[in-house]
Amino acid sequence: MLKIVPDPPLHPHDHSLEDLLVQISEYLVCALTVAQQTVLLQPQPPGQVLTLATMHEIDSARSLVELALSKVQLRH
């Protein structure tokens, strides 16, 4: 579903650490999805190898964000 009105700008001082980590995690999921689609659209090895490496890095970053989020949630 397309949004007609964009989300308001994110102001870090208005959000908790937990909110920021959730938003970062959502951005990383979107980035991973774009990278997966790129692999499907570009089957040639040179481009695909770089995209697969990018997917690995995005997934690693997402795992770290999820770990940080779980530690923040344990404190509450």
Secondary structure, 3 states (H helix, E strand, C coil): CCCCCCCCCCCHHHCCHHHHHHHHHHHHHHHHHHHHHHHHHCCCHHHHHHHHHHHHHHHHHHHHHHHHHHHHHHHC
